[in-house]
Amino acid sequence: MKTKKRVVPVVSAGSLADVAFLLLIFFLVATTIQTDSGLNVLLPAWTEDNTTQDVENRNVLSIIINSENELLVEGKQAQLSDLQARTEQLILKEAESPKLAIVSLQNDNGTSYETYLAVYNEIKAGYNHIWDNESLRRFGQHYDDLDKRSQIDVRKNYPLVISEVEPSSIAISQ
C-alpha cells in the first residue's frame, strides 16, 4: 500500500500586505492628531529701534506674579478674581483714553503655567466684557456675533494692549 502525501493547505499572503497597507492609510487619514496650541497672541513686528517710550502711570495696570503664584496689582496683593474688574476699571475710568490703556504683566521664572494662564484669561475676560458691552451698545449684538469688520471697529476704540516683561526672580513681601 502506498502512503499518500499529505497536502498542506497554503494561504496566499500576497493580498495580506495590500490589506494591511489599506488599513494603515485608513487610520492615518481618519485619526486626528492632537497638537499643543499655545496662546493665540499676535506679537509686534521686530524693529532694531530700542528706544523706550514714557507712559503715564495712570494709563498702566501693573500686575506681577511671583514664584509662589501670588499676585501683586499696583503694588498691593490681590486675588485672581479681582483682575477682570480691575482691568475694566483701568480701561474705562482711570486711563486718559481706552486707546492709551496698557496692562503690564510680569511673572517670575518659578510661576506656574496654570497661574500665568489664569491671570492672562482674567485680563482677556475684562477686555471681552468691554468689547461685548460696546458691541451691544453700538450694534445691538454680542461681540462674538458681529462680522469681522464690526469686531475690528469695536477693537479700534478698545485695543488689547498687554505688555509682558521678561520673567525674572520676584519676591512679594507683605
ABEGO torsion letter per residue (X at the ends): XBBBBBBBBBBBAAAAAAAAAAAAAAAAAABBBBBBBBBBBBBBBBBABABBBBBBAAABBBBBBBAAGBBBBGGBBBBAAAAAAAAAAAAAAABABAAABBBBBBBBAABBAAAAAAAAAAAAAAAAAAAAAAAAAAAGBBAAABBAAAAAAAAAABBBBBBBBBBBBBBBBX
